[in-house]
Amino acid sequence: PALVRPLARRFRGFARSRTAMPAAALTGAALVLGSDVLLRALVGGDRAVAVPTGVVTSLVGAVFLVVMAVRLRDTAGAGAPDRLRVPSRAVFLATVAVLVAVLAGLVTAAVLVGDSKLLLGDVVNWAGGRAGRTVSFVLDTRVPRVLAALGAGAALALAGTLVQAVTRNPLAEPNVLGVTGGGALGAVVLVTTVPAAGTWGVAGAAFAGSAVTAVLVFGLAARGGFRQNRLVLVGIGVASGTAALISLLIVLTDPFNANKALTWLSGSTYGRTMPDVLPVALAVLAGLGVAVARRTELDLLSLDEDTPRLLGLRLAPGRLGFLVLSVVLSSTAVACAGTIGFVGLVAPHAARALVGRRHVRVVPVAVLLGAALVCAADLLGRTVIAPAQLGAGLMTAVVGTPYFLYLLVRSRR
């Protein structure tokens, strides 16, 4: 329909539904048939039979959506700021205390519960090196998974907080903007082509993919100041393109590597070890240090365009620095725990609702919420249908998708 609609400007007959609808149907048939022909022309042989035509149409559609988003005359304004609330220090401390207690309970349950149930005494013996072979095996595989879930949740929540502050867009987060998809594409390329790649290699590939998509998305959406419609549409288009390329890689690769990639794409912490947790832990520590040290700059950037300039703040370097930091956080989270969506959207919103808009309070609360959300999702995924497992990314999508739709409806209002 979007291809046929512009014809109405030159040919008046296409402004009528009885003409436009058959033309749109013929255009759709031509797109699918043309994609199939293009696929067989480029790939050829038996591989063309294995690759779904939908992969090609998704790539074409992603490019088309990005072009439309760039050319879109964005009528969405900057949006009214949230109601200014400054909760008391006691409220903030009470919120942090409750979240720490909840997180401690979740970590304890995640360590003790699973396909094999343990006691606290088993954990104490394991920590002291006095546990039996079975208990040691269970905890040696389970503890790194719990730490990976905590690190990935904290990193995604912090990345979402930074992106929403810099772009002043409540819908902006690494998954919606395609940054997570780019990291997933980079990691899947390495996993499927170099199965023996190590932890730092996967993290580097994920960072490269996230960096490329971030440059693409933010570069195309920068005109007009990262307006809501353009930024989200460009991000969705790029995310669709990365998903299509990932599907293409999985179809064309060795079945064993494809299974590894699919397990990893579901947001699973399966098979994680302590070295896998190290990159995301370092990224979270560095991100927290920068966010706390530059909390006032974050507050100013999240207000409007004029206030930071009046106070002598250079917008471009500040934005670029925070965006680069968010890419590092997102890519290390993807390398550690796979593709986990909507944590960077839900956690910052919930944090602002609990403790107000000052980032000295939002950052720690959002990080605690993100870590708790992914830890709970991983725990449920490991126990609901044990001994079979569900990826943590699937569980977070159950919560995040309705919340994203709610935010879309609220922004329209």
C-alpha positions as CSV (number, residue, x, y, z in Angstrom):
1,P,0.0,0.0,0.0
2,A,2.8,2.4,0.8
3,L,4.2,1.9,-2.7
4,V,0.9,2.4,-4.4
5,R,-0.3,5.4,-2.4
6,P,2.1,8.0,-4.0
7,L,0.7,7.2,-7.4
8,A,-2.4,9.0,-6.4
9,R,-0.5,12.3,-6.7
10,R,0.0,11.8,-10.5
11,F,-2.9,9.5,-11.3
12,R,-6.2,10.6,-9.8
13,G,-7.7,7.2,-10.3
14,F,-5.4,5.6,-7.6
15,A,-7.0,7.8,-5.0
16,R,-10.0,5.6,-5.1
17,S,-10.1,2.4,-3.1
18,R,-11.5,0.3,-6.0
19,T,-8.3,1.1,-7.9
20,A,-5.8,1.3,-5.1
21,M,-6.7,-2.1,-3.5
22,P,-6.2,-4.3,-6.6
23,A,-3.0,-2.3,-7.4
24,A,-1.7,-3.0,-3.9
25,A,-2.5,-6.7,-4.2
26,L,-0.6,-6.9,-7.5
27,T,2.3,-5.0,-6.0
28,G,2.5,-7.4,-3.1
29,A,2.5,-10.4,-5.5
30,A,5.2,-8.8,-7.5
31,L,7.3,-8.1,-4.3
32,V,7.1,-11.8,-3.1
33,L,7.7,-13.2,-6.6
34,G,10.5,-10.8,-7.3
35,S,12.1,-11.6,-3.9
36,D,12.0,-15.3,-4.7
37,V,13.6,-14.7,-8.2
38,L,16.2,-12.5,-6.7
39,L,17.0,-15.1,-4.1
40,R,17.5,-17.8,-6.6
41,A,19.6,-15.5,-8.9
42,L,21.9,-14.5,-6.1
43,V,22.2,-17.7,-4.1
44,G,21.6,-20.4,-6.6
45,G,21.7,-24.2,-6.2
46,D,20.3,-26.1,-3.3
47,R,20.9,-23.2,-0.9
48,A,18.2,-21.1,-2.6
49,V,15.7,-23.9,-1.8
50,A,16.6,-23.9,1.9
51,V,16.4,-20.1,2.4
52,P,12.8,-18.8,3.0
53,T,11.6,-16.1,0.7
54,G,10.4,-14.3,3.8
55,V,14.0,-13.5,4.7
56,V,14.4,-11.5,1.5
57,T,11.1,-9.7,1.8
58,S,12.0,-8.9,5.4
59,L,15.3,-7.3,4.3
60,V,13.5,-5.4,1.5
61,G,10.8,-4.3,4.0
62,A,13.4,-3.2,6.6
63,V,15.1,-1.0,4.1
64,F,11.8,0.4,2.9
65,L,10.7,1.1,6.5
66,V,14.0,2.9,7.3
67,V,13.7,5.1,4.1
68,M,10.1,6.0,4.9
69,A,11.0,6.8,8.5
70,V,13.8,9.1,7.4
71,R,11.5,10.9,4.9
72,L,8.7,11.0,7.4
73,R,7.5,14.4,8.5
74,D,7.6,13.8,12.2
75,T,4.6,15.5,13.8
76,A,5.3,14.1,17.2
77,G,6.4,16.8,19.6
78,A,8.9,16.4,22.3
79,G,6.2,15.3,24.6
80,A,5.1,16.8,27.9
81,P,7.6,16.0,30.6
82,D,6.5,13.7,33.4
83,R,4.9,15.4,36.4
84,L,7.8,16.7,38.5
85,R,7.9,14.6,41.7
86,V,10.7,14.8,44.2
87,P,10.1,11.9,46.7
88,S,11.8,12.3,50.0
89,R,15.1,10.7,50.8
90,A,13.4,8.3,53.1
91,V,11.2,7.1,50.2
92,F,14.3,6.5,48.1
93,L,16.2,4.7,50.8
94,A,13.1,2.5,51.6
95,T,12.8,1.7,47.9
96,V,16.4,0.7,47.6
97,A,16.2,-1.4,50.8
98,V,13.1,-3.3,49.5
99,L,14.7,-3.9,46.1
100,V,17.9,-5.2,47.7
101,A,15.9,-7.6,49.9
102,V,13.9,-8.8,46.9
103,L,17.0,-9.2,44.8
104,A,18.7,-11.2,47.7
105,G,15.7,-13.4,47.9
106,L,15.7,-14.0,44.2
107,V,19.4,-14.8,44.1
108,T,19.0,-17.3,47.0
109,A,16.1,-19.0,45.3
110,A,17.9,-19.1,41.9
111,V,20.9,-20.7,43.5
112,L,18.9,-23.3,45.5
113,V,16.1,-24.1,43.1
114,G,16.3,-25.8,39.7
115,D,16.4,-29.3,38.2
116,S,18.2,-30.2,41.5
117,K,17.1,-28.6,44.8
118,L,19.8,-27.7,47.3
119,L,20.0,-26.4,50.8
120,L,21.9,-23.3,52.2
121,G,24.3,-25.7,53.9
122,D,25.2,-27.1,50.5
123,V,26.1,-23.7,49.3
124,V,28.2,-23.0,52.4
125,N,30.1,-26.2,51.9
126,W,30.6,-25.5,48.2
127,A,32.0,-22.0,49.0
128,G,34.4,-23.6,51.5
129,G,35.4,-26.4,49.1
130,R,33.9,-29.1,51.2
131,A,30.9,-30.1,49.0
132,G,30.5,-33.4,47.3
133,R,31.0,-34.1,43.6
134,T,27.2,-33.8,42.7
135,V,26.7,-30.6,44.7
136,S,29.9,-29.0,43.3
137,F,28.8,-29.9,39.7
138,V,25.4,-28.3,40.2
139,L,26.6,-25.1,41.8
140,D,29.6,-24.8,39.4
141,T,27.1,-24.6,36.5
142,R,24.2,-22.8,38.3
143,V,26.1,-19.9,40.0
144,P,27.6,-18.5,36.8
145,R,24.1,-18.6,35.2
146,V,22.7,-16.5,38.1
147,L,25.5,-14.0,37.9
148,A,25.1,-13.8,34.1
149,A,21.4,-13.0,34.6
150,L,22.1,-10.3,37.2
151,G,24.8,-8.7,35.0
152,A,22.8,-8.7,31.8
153,G,19.7,-7.3,33.6
154,A,21.7,-4.5,35.2
155,A,23.5,-3.6,32.0
156,L,20.4,-3.5,29.9
157,A,18.6,-1.4,32.5
158,L,21.4,1.1,32.7
159,A,21.7,1.3,28.9
160,G,18.0,2.0,28.6
161,T,18.2,4.7,31.3
162,L,21.0,6.4,29.4
163,V,19.3,6.2,26.0
164,Q,16.0,7.5,27.3
165,A,17.8,10.4,29.0
166,V,19.9,11.4,26.0
167,T,17.1,11.1,23.4
168,R,14.3,12.3,25.8
169,N,12.2,9.5,24.2
170,P,10.3,7.2,26.6
171,L,10.1,4.4,24.0
172,A,13.9,4.4,23.3
173,E,15.7,1.3,24.5
174,P,18.4,-1.0,23.1
175,N,16.0,-3.7,21.9
176,V,13.4,-1.4,20.3
177,L,16.1,0.7,18.6
178,G,17.9,-2.3,17.0
179,V,21.1,-2.0,19.0
180,T,20.5,-5.4,20.7
181,G,19.6,-7.0,17.4
182,G,22.9,-5.7,15.9
183,G,24.8,-7.2,18.8
184,A,23.0,-10.5,18.3
185,L,23.8,-10.4,14.6
186,G,27.5,-9.8,15.3
187,A,27.6,-12.6,17.9
188,V,25.7,-15.1,15.7
189,V,28.0,-14.4,12.8
190,L,31.0,-15.4,15.0
191,V,29.2,-18.4,16.7
192,T,28.1,-19.9,13.4
193,T,31.4,-19.3,11.5
194,V,33.9,-19.8,14.3
195,P,32.4,-22.3,16.8
196,A,35.5,-22.3,18.9
197,A,35.4,-18.6,19.5
198,G,36.0,-17.6,23.1
199,T,34.2,-15.3,25.5
200,W,36.0,-12.1,24.6
201,G,35.7,-12.9,20.9
202,V,31.9,-13.2,21.1
203,A,31.8,-10.0,23.2
204,G,33.9,-8.1,20.6
205,A,31.7,-9.4,17.8
206,A,28.5,-8.3,19.7
207,F,30.0,-4.9,20.4
208,A,30.9,-4.4,16.7
209,G,27.4,-5.3,15.6
210,S,25.8,-3.0,18.2
211,A,28.2,-0.2,17.3
212,V,27.3,-0.4,13.6
213,T,23.6,-0.5,14.2
214,A,23.8,2.3,16.7
215,V,25.6,4.5,14.3
216,L,23.1,3.7,11.6
217,V,20.0,4.3,13.8
218,F,21.1,7.4,15.6
219,G,22.7,8.8,12.5
220,L,19.5,8.5,10.5
221,A,17.2,9.7,13.3
222,A,19.4,12.6,14.4
223,R,17.7,15.1,12.0
224,G,15.2,17.0,14.0
225,G,16.6,16.0,17.4
226,F,15.7,12.3,17.8
227,R,12.0,12.7,17.5
228,Q,9.9,9.9,18.8
229,N,8.3,8.6,15.6
230,R,11.4,8.7,13.4
231,L,13.7,7.2,16.0
232,V,11.4,4.3,16.9
233,L,10.5,3.5,13.2
234,V,14.2,3.5,12.1
235,G,15.0,1.3,15.1
236,I,12.2,-1.2,14.3
237,G,13.3,-1.3,10.6
238,V,16.9,-2.0,11.5
239,A,15.9,-4.6,14.1
240,S,13.8,-6.3,11.4
241,G,16.7,-6.3,9.0
242,T,19.1,-7.8,11.6
243,A,16.5,-10.5,12.5
244,A,16.2,-11.4,8.8
245,L,20.0,-11.7,8.5
246,I,20.2,-13.9,11.6
247,S,17.5,-16.2,10.2
248,L,19.5,-16.4,6.9
249,L,22.7,-17.4,8.8
250,I,20.8,-20.0,10.9
251,V,19.3,-21.5,7.7
252,L,22.6,-21.7,5.9
253,T,24.9,-22.8,8.7
254,D,25.7,-26.2,10.2
255,P,22.7,-27.6,12.2
256,F,24.8,-27.9,15.3
257,N,25.8,-24.3,15.2
258,A,22.3,-23.3,14.3
259,N,21.0,-24.9,17.5
260,K,23.6,-23.1,19.5
261,A,22.6,-19.8,17.9
262,L,18.9,-20.4,18.5
263,T,19.5,-21.3,22.2
264,W,21.5,-18.2,22.6
265,L,19.0,-15.9,20.8
266,S,16.2,-17.0,23.2
267,G,18.1,-15.1,25.9
268,S,19.4,-18.2,27.7
269,T,22.1,-18.3,30.3
270,Y,22.7,-22.0,29.6
271,G,26.3,-23.1,29.7
272,R,27.6,-19.7,31.0
273,T,30.9,-19.7,33.0
274,M,32.6,-17.2,35.2
275,P,34.7,-15.8,32.3
276,D,31.5,-15.1,30.4
277,V,30.3,-12.9,33.2
278,L,33.5,-10.8,33.4
279,P,32.9,-8.5,30.4
280,V,29.4,-7.5,31.5
281,A,30.5,-7.0,35.1
282,L,33.3,-4.6,34.1
283,A,30.9,-2.8,31.8
284,V,28.3,-2.4,34.5
285,L,30.9,-1.1,37.0
286,A,32.3,1.4,34.5
287,G,28.7,2.5,33.5
288,L,27.6,3.0,37.1
289,G,30.8,5.1,37.8
290,V,30.2,7.3,34.7
291,A,26.5,7.7,35.3
292,V,26.9,8.7,39.0
293,A,29.8,11.0,38.3
294,R,27.9,12.8,35.5
295,R,24.4,12.6,37.0
296,T,23.8,16.3,36.7
297,E,24.6,16.2,33.0
298,L,22.1,13.4,32.6
299,D,19.5,15.4,34.3
300,L,20.1,18.4,32.1
301,L,20.1,16.4,28.9
302,S,16.8,14.8,29.8
303,L,15.1,18.2,30.2
304,D,15.2,20.0,26.8
305,E,17.5,21.4,24.1
306,D,17.9,24.9,25.5
307,T,18.6,24.6,29.2
308,P,21.9,22.7,28.8
309,R,23.1,25.2,26.2
310,L,22.3,28.1,28.5
311,L,24.3,26.5,31.2
312,G,27.3,26.0,28.9
313,L,26.9,22.3,28.4
314,R,28.1,21.0,25.0
315,L,25.3,18.7,23.9
316,A,27.0,16.7,21.1
317,P,30.0,15.3,23.0
318,G,27.8,14.5,26.0
319,R,25.2,12.7,24.0
320,L,27.9,10.8,22.0
321,G,29.6,9.6,25.2
322,F,26.5,8.3,26.8
323,L,25.3,6.6,23.6
324,V,28.7,4.9,23.3
325,L,28.5,3.7,26.9
326,S,25.0,2.4,26.3
327,V,26.3,0.4,23.2
328,V,29.0,-1.1,25.3
329,L,26.5,-2.1,28.0
330,S,24.1,-3.6,25.5
331,S,26.7,-5.5,23.6
332,T,28.3,-7.1,26.7
333,A,24.8,-8.0,27.9
334,V,24.0,-9.7,24.6
335,A,27.4,-11.5,24.6
336,C,26.7,-12.7,28.2
337,A,23.1,-13.8,28.1
338,G,21.9,-13.6,24.5
339,T,19.0,-11.5,23.3
340,I,16.8,-10.2,26.2
341,G,14.3,-7.6,25.3
342,F,12.3,-4.9,27.0
343,V,14.4,-4.8,30.3
344,G,15.9,-1.5,29.1
345,L,12.3,-0.2,28.6
346,V,10.6,-1.4,31.7
347,A,13.3,-0.8,34.4
348,P,13.9,3.0,33.8
349,H,10.1,3.7,33.6
350,A,9.5,1.8,36.8
351,A,12.4,3.5,38.5
352,R,11.2,7.0,37.6
353,A,7.7,6.1,38.9
354,L,9.2,5.0,42.2
355,V,11.8,7.7,43.0
356,G,11.3,10.6,40.6
357,R,13.4,11.9,37.7
358,R,16.8,12.7,39.3
359,H,19.3,10.3,37.9
360,V,21.3,10.0,41.1
361,R,18.3,8.0,42.3
362,V,17.0,6.6,39.0
363,V,20.2,4.8,38.1
364,P,20.6,2.6,41.1
365,V,16.9,1.8,41.3
366,A,16.8,0.9,37.6
367,V,19.9,-1.3,37.8
368,L,18.4,-3.2,40.8
369,L,15.1,-3.6,39.0
370,G,16.7,-4.8,35.8
371,A,18.9,-7.3,37.7
372,A,15.8,-8.6,39.6
373,L,13.7,-8.9,36.5
374,V,16.2,-10.9,34.5
375,C,17.0,-13.1,37.5
376,A,13.4,-13.8,38.1
377,A,12.9,-14.6,34.4
378,D,15.8,-16.9,34.4
379,L,14.6,-18.6,37.5
380,L,11.1,-19.2,36.1
381,G,12.5,-20.4,32.8
382,R,14.6,-23.0,34.6
383,T,11.9,-24.3,36.9
384,V,8.5,-23.9,35.3
385,I,8.9,-26.9,32.9
386,A,12.0,-28.5,34.5
387,P,14.1,-30.4,33.5
388,A,13.3,-28.6,30.2
389,Q,14.1,-24.9,30.1
390,L,12.8,-21.6,28.7
391,G,15.1,-18.8,27.8
392,A,15.0,-15.7,30.0
393,G,14.4,-13.5,27.0
394,L,11.1,-15.4,26.3
395,M,10.0,-14.7,29.9
396,T,10.9,-11.0,29.8
397,A,9.0,-10.6,26.5
398,V,5.8,-11.8,28.3
399,V,6.1,-8.8,30.6
400,G,7.7,-6.3,28.2
401,T,5.5,-6.5,25.2
402,P,2.2,-5.5,26.9
403,Y,4.1,-2.7,28.7
404,F,5.5,-1.4,25.4
405,L,2.0,-1.4,23.9
406,Y,0.7,0.5,27.0
407,L,3.4,3.2,26.5
408,L,2.5,3.5,22.8
409,V,-1.2,4.1,23.7
410,R,-0.3,6.5,26.5
411,S,2.1,8.5,24.2
412,R,-0.7,8.9,21.6
413,R,-3.0,10.3,24.3
